[in-house]
């Protein structure tokens, strides 16, 4: 499959007509996706949500003007089902949905580690399934959503998934065999940066800065570096070298990072995240 990066979807992605899209298990990410879709042109009247708690369903209805229904009703009504429950709850949800999902429904899974074959084995033969791993920057419309096709998903299904998840950021198509690696790198990725900012803030305090000033300095450095990485087209090594003057402060810091094995620790951490994704897929969660 050719990899394809899609920029954040523009306003009014397409005319939705009377097509119904349901978000099942609408937690933080599900709600972020829902609100992004509305901002991108979906009519609230064409969107359905499900929630485990009645008060949560009422909250979503009041906040977004969408209809809250049962999982079974969503399966009967919607043309596209987006499943955003936790991986450990997915089997029970599919048992509930299976009697009500005809083979022409598009099912989009946002559950980490669960392959499309898991869904295809539990739903009607021929049901198209698309697997998506997004991340928490969906809450601020800066997500990266990694999209893979199941055995029955077509180009049209993939494009539809891109239109939906493009409402909260960028999308990238990869073969499903790369999903566990993408989960480790991108799905969990924001946490690594938060961890780094936390550590650097503590270092700033140790060096004599107030916490709020250390935080502001590091966050702006992170934003500036990210924009330069995105917009310059330069390799990160070249950008780092531009900051690293001979016998200067930066090279002294880099030497300490290397001597403490930070690069090796990051590689090991991502391998551990990938392996955990594989364990979830095998049912050892």
N, C-alpha and C positions, 0 to 999 in steps of 0.2 A: 504494500500500500504506500503511495506517495505521501510524505508528510506535508502538511499544509497548515500554516499559521494564519489565523484569521484575526484581524483587529477587532476591537470592541465594536459591537453592532451599532449602527447609527440609529437615530430616532426613526420610528416607523419602519421597522425592519421589512415588513411586508404586510399586505392586507390579510388579516386573520380570518375574515369572513365569519362563519358560524362554527369554526373549529373550536373544540373544547380541549383545554389542557388542564390536567389535574396534578397537583403536587401532594403526594401522600407522605404523611409524617412531617408536617411543616414545622421544623425547628428553626434555629438561627439561619443556617445556610438555605433551607427551603424558603424561609421568608425573604431573605436577601434576593434570592432568585425571583420570587414572586414580585417583589417591588421593582426589581430591575426590568422585568418583562412589562410591567404596567408603564414604566417610564419610557420604554422603547416602543410602545404603541399597542400592546395587547389591551383589549378592553377587559375590565374586571368582570364583566358579565360572561366572558368566555373562559374564565379561570375558576377552577374548583380547588378546594383544599380539604385535607383531612387532618385531624389531630386526635391524639389519644384522650385528652381531657376536654370536656365541654366548655370550660372557661377559656381554654386556649383557642378553641374554634370560634367562640364569640369574639374574642380579642382580634383575631384575624379578619373576621367579617366586618367588625367596626372600623378597623384601621385601613383596610384595603378595598372594602366594598365587594368582596368576593363571596361566593356561596360556599358554605362548609357542609360537607356531606359525609356519609359513611364510606369506608373503603370499597365496599361492594357496589354502592351507587356510583362512585367515581369510575370504577371499572366498566360499568354498564354505559355511562354517559360520555366519558371523555374519549377523544381520539388519540391522545397521547397521555401516558401515565409516567410521571417522574417520581421514582421511589427514593426517598431521602431518609429512610429510617436507618438505624444503626445496623452494622453487618450481622450482629447476633440476633436481630429481630427480623431479618429478611425472610428466613424460611417460613416463619409463622405467617408473615404478611402474604407471601406467595400462596400458601395453603388457603388463605381466606379469599384471595383474588382469583385463583385459577378457575373456579366454576363460572366466573363472570367475564373473563377476558377472551374475546374472540381473536382469531389469528390475524386479523387486520389491524389490531391495535399496535401502536409503537410504544414499547416499554423502554424507558431510560433509567438506568441504575446509577445512583451516586454513592454506592456503598464500597468502601475500600476493600480490596482483596478478593471480591467475589466475581468470578468469571461469567461471561455471558452464557456459557453452557449450563451453569447452575439454573438460570432462569428458563432457558429453552427446554430443559428437561422437565420443568414443572408447569409450563404453560402449554397452550394448544400448539400442535405441530405447525411450524412455519411462522410463529410469532417473531416479528423483528425486534431485536434487542440491541440497544446501544449502551455501552459502558462509558461513564464519564467520571473522572476524578477532578474535582475543582478544589479550591482552597479558600480559607477564611477572608482574604482580601475581596471576595465577592461582596462583603458587607460595605465596601467603599468603591465598588465598581472597578476593581483592579485585579480581578481573579485571573488565573491561568487555568483553563479547563481542558483536560486532556481527553480526547474522544477516540473510542475504538468501536468498530462494527462487530456485531455478532454474525453468525453464519447466514442469517436471513435478512440482514439490514442492507438497504440499497444506498446509492448515492443520495437519493432524495431524503432518506431517513437521516443520514449523516448531516446533510445541509440543514435539515430542520433542527437537529440537536445544536448545531452551530448557531443558528438564529436565536434559539432560546438562551444558551449559555453565553452567547456574545453580548447579551444585554447587561452582563455584569463583569465584562472584561474581555480577554483574548481567549482564543481556542487554538488547540493544536491537535491534529490527527496523528495517531501512532498506531502501529499494529498492536493487537491486544497482548502479545508477548512482551511488550515494553511497558505495560501498565504498572507492574509492581515497581519497576525502576522509577517511573514517573511519580508514583505515589510517594516513594522515599524522597525524591528530589524536590518535587513541587507541592504535592499535597501536604507533606509535613514541613516543607521548606520554610514557611514563615516562622515557625517555632524556633528554628536554628538562629534566625536573625534576631528574634526577641531575646534569646539566650545570650547571644553575643553582645547586644546592646546592654543587657542587664550586667554582664561581666565588666564591660567597658565603663558603665556608670559607676560601679563599685571602685574601679581603678581610678576614675576621676576624683571620687571622694577621698581615696587614699592619697592622691596627689595634692589635695587641699581645696578642691572646688566644692561649692554647695551642690547638693543632689540635683536641684532643678536646673542649674546652669550646666552641669555635666550632661544631664539628659538632653537638654536642648542642643548642645554642641554635637553630641553623637548622632541624634536623630537627623539633624540637618546635614551632617557629613554623609549619613547613609542615603538620604534622599538625593543629594548632589551626586554621589558616586553611582547610584542606580540610574539616574537620568543620563549621566555620561556613558555608562555601559550601554544603555538602550539607544542613545541617539548618535554616538560617535562612530559606531561600527568598528571600534578598535578592540584588539584582543586585551583581556584584562591584564596580562603581563605587561603590555606596553603602557597601559594606563598606570599601573603600579610603579613601573620604572620612572615614569614622569614625575612621581612624587618623591622618589628615592634618590636623593643626591649622595655623592660619595662621602663616606665618613660622617653622614648626617644622623639626625634623630630617627628617621624612618627606618633606615637599614639596621640601626641598633635594635629597634623593636622587632623587625622581621627576623633578625637573627635569634632573638629569644623565642619567637613563635615556632621557628623551625627546630630549635634545640629542645623544645618541650613537646615536639611531635604533634603540633596542631593539625597539620595537613593530614597526617596518617590517622589521627583521631576522627577527623571529619569523614574520611573515606570509610573507616570502620563503622561510624555512626550510620551512614547512609546504607551500608550493606546490612546492618542490623534492622533498619526500617524496611528495606526490601524483603528480608527474610521473614519479618513479622507479617508483611502483607501476604506472602506466600502461605504462611501458617493459617491466616484467616481464610484464605481460599480453600485450604485443605480441610477446614472444619476443626482445626486445633485451636480455636480462639477461646 
